[in-house]
């Protein structure tokens, strides 16, 4: 799980960095807020990976990650970040999927 948390942290940081590189869009408070959300989630993944945690903490973190867009067509403003976003989605999915040694929630 620590490797999965590291992957999520790295994926979030790469996406946030890519989005922050667009100085024109960073002038928009909404865009800047999305970047801040990604950085916050990356920091949370990093903190969690350095502590003892329960599966519920992984689920909470996965739910905390604010995705750029939902299913369907990629909005034009997010198209340049699709690869980075897909990496974040894969990392979140991995955290949500129980390992064979973990009991199913419920």
C-alpha positions in Angstrom: 0.0 0.0 0.0 2.9 2.4 0.7 4.0 2.0 -3.0 0.4 2.8 -4.0 0.4 5.9 -1.8 3.8 6.9 -3.3 2.4 6.5 -6.8 -0.7 8.6 -6.0 1.4 11.3 -4.4 3.7 11.4 -7.4 0.9 11.4 -9.9 -0.9 14.2 -8.1 2.3 16.3 -7.9 3.0 15.9 -11.6 -0.5 16.9 -12.5 -0.4 19.9 -10.2 3.0 21.0 -11.5 1.8 20.7 -15.1 -1.3 22.7 -14.5 0.6 25.3 -12.4 3.0 25.8 -15.4 0.2 27.5 -17.3 0.7 31.0 -15.8 -2.2 32.5 -17.7 -4.7 30.0 -16.2 -3.1 30.3 -12.8 -4.4 33.8 -12.7 -7.9 32.3 -12.6 -8.9 31.6 -8.9 -10.8 28.5 -9.9 -7.8 27.0 -11.8 -5.5 27.9 -8.9 -7.9 26.3 -6.5 -7.9 23.1 -8.5 -4.1 23.1 -8.4 -4.2 23.7 -4.6 -6.6 20.8 -4.2 -4.2 18.5 -6.1 -1.3 19.6 -4.0 -3.3 19.1 -0.7 -4.2 15.6 -1.7 -0.6 14.8 -2.7 0.5 16.1 0.8 -2.1 13.9 2.4 -0.9 10.8 0.5 2.6 11.6 1.6 1.7 12.0 5.2 -0.4 8.8 5.2 2.4 6.8 3.7 4.6 7.6 6.7 2.2 6.5 9.3 0.3 3.4 10.4 -3.1 3.4 8.7 -6.2 1.4 8.3 -7.9 0.6 5.0 -10.6 3.2 5.8 -7.9 5.9 5.7 -7.1 4.8 2.1 -10.8 5.0 1.2 -11.0 8.5 2.7 -8.0 9.7 0.8 -9.3 8.2 -2.5 -12.6 10.0 -1.9 -10.8 13.3 -1.2 -9.0 13.4 -4.5 -11.0 16.0 -6.6 -10.9 14.8 -10.2 -10.6 17.4 -13.0 -13.6 16.0 -15.0 -16.0 13.1 -14.9 -16.7 10.4 -17.4 -17.2 11.2 -21.0 -15.5 13.7 -23.3 -12.5 15.5 -21.9 -13.2 19.2 -21.6 -10.9 21.2 -23.9 -9.2 23.1 -21.0 -8.1 19.8 -19.5 -7.1 17.9 -22.7 -3.4 18.7 -22.3 -3.5 17.0 -18.9 -5.3 13.9 -19.9 -2.3 11.6 -19.4 -1.4 12.9 -16.0 -5.1 12.8 -15.0 -5.4 9.2 -16.1 -2.4 8.3 -14.0 -4.1 9.9 -11.0 -7.3 7.9 -11.8 -5.4 4.7 -11.9 -3.6 5.4 -8.6 -7.0 6.2 -6.9 -8.5 3.0 -8.4 -5.6 0.9 -7.0 -6.2 2.3 -3.5 -9.9 1.5 -3.7 -9.3 -2.1 -4.8 -8.9 -4.5 -1.9 -5.8 -6.6 -1.9 -6.2 -10.4 -1.6 -5.1 -10.2 2.0 -7.6 -7.5 3.0 -11.2 -8.2 4.0 -13.9 -6.7 1.9 -15.4 -3.6 3.5 -18.8 -3.9 5.1 
